[in-house]
Amino acid sequence: MHLTLRQLNIFQAVANHASYTRAAEELHLTQPAVSMQIRQLEDNIGLPLFEQMGKALYLTDAGQELLGYCERISQQLRDAEDVFENMKSLSSGKLNITVASTANYFAARLLAAFSRQHLMFA
């Protein structure tokens, strides 16, 4: 099975709006482009994800299952983004220190001062 993040993002938008047209508007795509991505996703999975009843669009059981995975994947990506933003801002991370034996006397005082200034304890 070959799925892309783009397809999952489009699927999630269609599922959340229950509309190909509104999903296309949100994603700044054409409605046929959204329909094509959903069709390819359904072909890759081998199951229909949506059921059309009149003008209403409903998720099938497979669609409900995939939506759960999409939500978890989206959360994981947001978590990763948060971690990388924190790393860029230097608000968190690891500090590795190597001290020569001749610096033992003043290194402890420097580390204590750094800890008071930069570390927050709960």
C-alpha positions in Angstrom: 0.0 0.0 0.0 1.4 3.4 -1.0 -0.1 6.5 0.6 1.3 10.0 0.6 1.0 12.7 3.3 -0.7 14.9 0.6 -3.4 12.3 0.0 -3.9 11.8 3.8 -4.2 15.6 4.2 -6.7 15.9 1.4 -8.7 12.9 2.8 -8.8 14.5 6.3 -10.1 17.8 4.8 -12.8 16.0 2.9 -13.8 14.0 5.9 -13.9 17.0 8.2 -16.0 19.1 5.8 -18.0 16.2 4.4 -17.5 17.9 1.1 -15.0 17.7 -1.8 -15.7 21.3 -2.7 -15.2 22.8 0.7 -12.0 20.7 1.2 -10.8 22.0 -2.2 -11.4 25.6 -1.1 -9.6 25.1 2.2 -6.6 23.5 0.5 -6.5 25.9 -2.5 -7.0 23.1 -4.9 -9.6 22.4 -7.6 -12.5 20.0 -6.8 -11.4 17.6 -9.6 -7.8 17.5 -8.1 -9.3 16.6 -4.7 -11.6 13.9 -6.2 -8.6 12.4 -8.1 -6.5 12.2 -5.0 -9.3 10.5 -3.1 -9.9 8.1 -5.9 -6.1 7.2 -6.0 -6.2 6.7 -2.2 -9.2 4.4 -2.4 -7.5 2.5 -5.2 -4.3 2.1 -3.1 -6.3 0.9 -0.1 -8.7 -1.2 -2.1 -11.8 0.0 -0.3 -14.2 2.9 -0.7 -13.6 5.7 1.9 -16.8 7.7 1.3 -20.4 7.0 0.4 -22.6 9.5 -1.4 -26.2 9.5 -0.3 -28.0 12.2 -2.3 -26.0 15.3 -1.7 -24.6 14.1 1.6 -21.1 12.5 1.9 -20.5 10.0 4.6 -17.4 8.1 5.7 -17.5 4.3 5.3 -16.1 2.0 8.0 -12.7 2.1 6.1 -12.9 5.9 6.0 -13.6 6.1 9.7 -10.6 3.9 10.4 -8.3 5.9 8.1 -9.5 9.2 9.7 -8.3 7.9 13.1 -4.9 7.2 11.6 -4.8 10.6 9.9 -5.5 12.3 13.2 -2.8 10.4 15.0 -0.3 11.1 12.2 -1.2 14.8 12.2 -0.6 14.9 15.9 2.7 13.2 15.6 3.8 15.7 12.9 2.7 18.6 15.1 4.7 17.2 18.0 7.7 16.8 15.8 7.3 20.4 14.6 7.1 21.6 18.2 10.3 19.7 19.1 12.2 21.2 16.2 11.0 24.7 16.9 12.1 24.3 20.5 15.5 23.1 19.3 15.8 26.1 17.0 14.9 28.6 19.8 17.3 27.0 22.3 14.5 26.9 24.8 15.3 23.2 25.3 17.9 20.6 24.3 21.0 18.9 25.6 24.2 20.4 26.8 27.3 18.2 26.7 30.2 19.4 28.8 33.8 18.1 28.9 36.1 19.6 31.5 39.8 19.2 31.7 41.0 18.1 35.1 42.8 21.4 35.5 39.4 23.2 35.3 37.7 21.1 38.0 37.8 24.0 40.5 36.0 26.7 38.6 33.9 24.5 36.2 31.5 23.5 39.0 30.8 27.1 39.8 30.3 28.0 36.1 27.9 25.1 35.7 26.0 26.0 38.8 25.6 29.6 37.6 24.5 28.4 34.2 21.9 26.0 35.8 20.5 28.8 37.9 20.1 31.0 34.9 18.8 28.5 32.3 17.2 25.6 34.0 13.7 25.6 35.4 12.8 22.9 37.9 9.2 21.9 38.5 
